[in-house]
Amino acid sequence: MDFANYDPAGARRSREIISAKIVVAGGFGVGKTTLVGAISEITPLTTEALMTAAGVGIDDPSKVPGKETTTVAMDFGRITMAQDLILYLFGTPGQTRFWFMWDEIIRGAVGAAVLVDTRRITDAFAPLDYFENRRLPYVVALNRFDGAPHYELEEIREALAVPSDVPLVLCDARDRESVKRVLVTVVEHAMQRLEAEHGRGYAPVG
């Protein structure tokens, strides 16, 4: 069974396996590849490449000291959340020069997690606008980098102008349980949106 054809009432009476596609998005160097790798039960498929002279003047590695590689297509992983729920994770490339791939990556997705680095709040505006414009359910996950400034969740919500119905969660992209909580929040939020719009022709992007 595919999540696109999910029946909220019927699923509660059924043990049929549901598969769902989740997108992990965000700006350059925000931790998307790390998050997928921390939770995937299979060896993640990554498209990491060394940063080269081609990115000079386009990518800004000074924002992420020590970063030598970058995702140029996508990351892919899989996690079985329950006996009847499997999530397929697709991490987007962070640099704007690769954003032409996003429309294909989100096709068929039920929801997204937008990672935010509190040291670079403004980098989150473009990804958030992207999902708002495409009406794909998303949650905002604040990735806790060592030494990053601490803000209250409502301060972040106000700074990013995130709607009140969009969940904000703290996470550590390196920690499996922390990542799992983010994914559970994405699924729950997508389910709520689906139940609210059920019967009005709602379907995931694609």
Backbone torsions as a table, in degrees:
resi	resn	phi	psi	omega
1	MET	NA	140.3	178.0
2	ASP	-102.5	145.5	-178.4
3	PHE	-59.7	-27.1	-178.5
4	ALA	-62.1	-27.9	-179.4
5	ASN	-105.8	22.7	-176.2
6	TYR	-65.9	132.3	175.3
7	ASP	-110.3	107.9	-175.1
8	PRO	-53.3	-40.4	-178.5
9	ALA	-75.1	-45.2	-177.2
10	GLY	-66.6	-33.8	-177.8
11	ALA	-64.3	-29.4	-179.8
12	ARG	-69.9	-18.8	179.8
13	ARG	-101.7	0.8	-173.3
14	SER	-123.3	151.3	175.0
15	ARG	-108.0	16.4	-179.8
16	GLU	-65.3	140.3	-176.8
17	ILE	-72.2	132.0	177.2
18	ILE	-107.8	133.1	174.2
19	SER	-112.8	143.4	-178.1
20	ALA	-141.8	143.9	178.6
21	LYS	-101.5	126.0	179.3
22	ILE	-118.6	134.2	178.3
23	VAL	-100.1	135.6	175.2
24	VAL	-110.7	114.6	-171.5
25	ALA	-128.3	173.4	179.2
26	GLY	150.0	179.5	-178.1
27	GLY	-75.3	-177.0	-178.6
28	PHE	-63.5	127.2	173.8
29	GLY	69.3	25.4	-175.5
30	VAL	-88.9	-9.9	175.1
31	GLY	113.9	19.0	-177.0
32	LYS	-66.0	-47.7	179.5
33	THR	-63.0	-39.7	178.6
34	THR	-62.3	-43.4	-179.3
35	LEU	-62.6	-47.5	-180.0
36	VAL	-61.8	-42.4	-179.9
37	GLY	-66.3	-30.7	-177.3
38	ALA	-72.1	-27.6	-172.6
39	ILE	-109.2	-22.5	-171.8
40	SER	-65.8	134.8	178.1
41	GLU	-85.8	-8.0	172.8
42	ILE	-113.2	162.6	174.7
43	THR	-63.4	118.1	-174.4
44	PRO	-63.6	143.2	170.6
45	LEU	-86.2	120.6	179.3
46	THR	-123.8	156.7	176.5
47	THR	-123.9	49.9	179.0
48	GLU	-75.5	136.7	176.9
49	ALA	-134.4	151.8	177.3
50	LEU	-63.5	138.2	175.4
51	MET	-71.7	130.0	-174.5
52	THR	-124.5	-175.0	179.9
53	ALA	-62.5	-19.0	179.9
54	ALA	-63.1	-24.4	-178.0
55	GLY	-94.1	-1.3	-179.1
56	VAL	-63.2	129.4	-178.5
57	GLY	84.3	-6.6	179.5
58	ILE	-115.7	-57.5	174.8
59	ASP	-86.2	147.8	179.4
60	ASP	-119.2	86.9	-177.5
61	PRO	-66.2	-15.2	179.2
62	SER	-64.2	-21.5	178.5
63	LYS	-73.1	-23.6	-177.8
64	VAL	-131.5	80.5	-176.5
65	PRO	-56.4	135.7	178.4
66	GLY	87.8	-7.2	-179.6
67	LYS	-78.7	122.2	-177.1
68	GLU	-116.4	-12.5	179.8
69	THR	-124.1	163.6	-179.7
70	THR	-148.8	149.2	177.6
71	THR	-78.2	126.7	-176.6
72	VAL	-108.9	-7.1	176.3
73	ALA	-137.2	-74.5	178.1
74	MET	-166.2	166.1	168.8
75	ASP	-111.3	149.6	-179.3
76	PHE	-138.7	134.8	176.0
77	GLY	-149.4	173.2	-179.6
78	ARG	-141.8	142.3	177.3
79	ILE	-142.7	131.7	174.1
80	THR	-88.3	109.8	-175.9
81	MET	-83.0	-29.3	179.2
82	ALA	-157.9	175.9	-178.7
83	GLN	-60.4	-25.5	-175.6
84	ASP	-119.8	19.4	-180.0
85	LEU	-143.2	118.1	176.7
86	ILE	-117.8	130.6	177.7
87	LEU	-108.0	135.5	173.7
88	TYR	-108.2	123.9	-173.8
89	LEU	-103.9	132.2	178.6
90	PHE	-125.6	112.3	178.2
91	GLY	-91.6	132.2	-177.8
92	THR	-86.6	155.6	170.3
93	PRO	-68.9	145.1	-174.5
94	GLY	-88.1	-29.4	-176.0
95	GLN	-75.1	141.6	-177.3
96	THR	-60.7	-27.2	-178.3
97	ARG	-69.5	-12.1	177.3
98	PHE	-107.8	6.8	-174.7
99	TRP	-71.2	-12.1	176.0
100	PHE	-62.0	-17.8	179.9
101	MET	-81.5	-17.5	-172.0
102	TRP	-59.9	-40.4	-177.3
103	ASP	-59.4	-36.3	178.0
104	GLU	-75.1	-39.6	-177.0
105	ILE	-64.6	-37.3	-176.5
106	ILE	-82.4	-7.2	-177.4
107	ARG	-58.8	124.0	179.3
108	GLY	84.3	-0.1	-179.3
109	ALA	-74.5	148.0	177.3
110	VAL	-96.0	-18.2	-178.7
111	GLY	-175.4	174.3	-177.2
112	ALA	-142.6	153.9	169.4
113	ALA	-113.1	120.7	178.1
114	VAL	-99.6	111.3	179.7
115	LEU	-78.9	139.5	-179.4
116	VAL	-129.4	133.9	173.3
117	ASP	-100.5	117.3	-175.5
118	THR	-67.1	-10.9	174.4
119	ARG	-79.5	-16.4	-175.7
120	ARG	-139.5	60.0	-174.8
121	ILE	-55.6	-41.3	-173.9
122	THR	-64.4	-20.7	178.9
123	ASP	-65.9	-16.9	-176.3
124	ALA	-84.8	-15.4	-174.6
125	PHE	-59.8	-47.7	-176.5
126	ALA	-64.7	-46.5	176.8
127	PRO	-60.6	-39.8	179.9
128	LEU	-64.5	-43.6	177.4
129	ASP	-60.4	-37.4	-178.9
130	TYR	-58.9	-49.3	-176.9
131	PHE	-74.3	-32.6	174.8
132	GLU	-61.5	-45.4	-177.9
133	ASN	-65.7	-27.4	-178.7
134	ARG	-99.4	2.9	175.5
135	ARG	55.4	34.0	175.3
136	LEU	-92.4	126.3	178.7
137	PRO	-56.5	136.4	179.3
138	TYR	-146.1	158.8	171.7
139	VAL	-121.5	155.7	177.3
140	VAL	-103.3	121.9	-178.6
141	ALA	-113.0	116.4	-179.8
142	LEU	-86.4	107.9	-178.1
143	ASN	-79.6	119.5	-172.9
144	ARG	-85.0	93.1	175.9
145	PHE	-79.8	147.2	177.5
146	ASP	-60.6	129.5	177.7
147	GLY	82.3	0.7	180.0
148	ALA	-75.1	148.7	178.8
149	PRO	-64.9	148.3	-179.8
150	HIS	-101.3	132.8	176.2
151	TYR	-132.1	151.3	172.3
152	GLU	-68.1	150.2	-177.7
153	LEU	-58.0	-39.3	-179.0
154	GLU	-69.7	-27.4	174.0
155	GLU	-65.7	-41.7	178.5
156	ILE	-65.7	-42.2	179.7
157	ARG	-58.6	-44.4	-179.4
158	GLU	-67.6	-41.6	-178.1
159	ALA	-64.7	-35.6	-178.1
160	LEU	-94.0	-4.6	-177.5
161	ALA	56.2	43.8	179.6
162	VAL	-82.1	130.5	-179.9
163	PRO	-56.6	152.0	-174.1
164	SER	-65.1	-23.1	-178.7
165	ASP	-87.1	-2.5	179.2
166	VAL	-90.3	122.0	-179.0
167	PRO	-67.0	141.3	171.0
168	LEU	-116.4	131.0	-178.5
169	VAL	-135.3	148.5	172.2
170	LEU	-87.3	145.3	178.0
171	CYS	-152.6	163.2	170.1
172	ASP	-122.5	108.7	-174.0
173	ALA	-62.7	-11.9	179.5
174	ARG	-88.7	-14.7	-171.4
175	ASP	-104.1	122.4	-174.7
176	ARG	-59.2	-46.2	-177.6
177	GLU	-67.2	-36.4	177.9
178	SER	-64.8	-43.6	177.9
179	VAL	-64.1	-39.0	179.8
180	LYS	-60.4	-39.8	178.3
181	ARG	-63.5	-37.2	177.2
182	VAL	-62.3	-46.6	-177.5
183	LEU	-66.0	-38.6	176.0
184	VAL	-60.5	-40.7	179.2
185	THR	-64.6	-40.6	177.5
186	VAL	-60.4	-47.7	-178.2
187	VAL	-63.1	-45.3	-179.5
188	GLU	-61.9	-42.4	180.0
189	HIS	-65.7	-42.5	178.0
190	ALA	-62.8	-39.4	178.8
191	MET	-63.8	-42.1	179.7
192	GLN	-62.5	-44.0	178.1
193	ARG	-63.0	-40.9	-178.2
194	LEU	-65.8	-43.2	179.6
195	GLU	-64.6	-37.5	-179.8
196	ALA	-67.1	-33.7	-175.3
197	GLU	-104.9	3.1	-178.0
198	HIS	-60.7	133.4	-179.5
199	GLY	92.1	-5.0	178.5
200	ARG	-112.1	20.3	174.3
201	GLY	82.2	17.1	179.1
202	TYR	-68.8	140.3	172.5
203	ALA	-152.2	154.2	176.8
204	PRO	-57.1	160.1	-179.4
205	VAL	-55.4	134.8	179.2
206	GLY	118.2	NA	NA
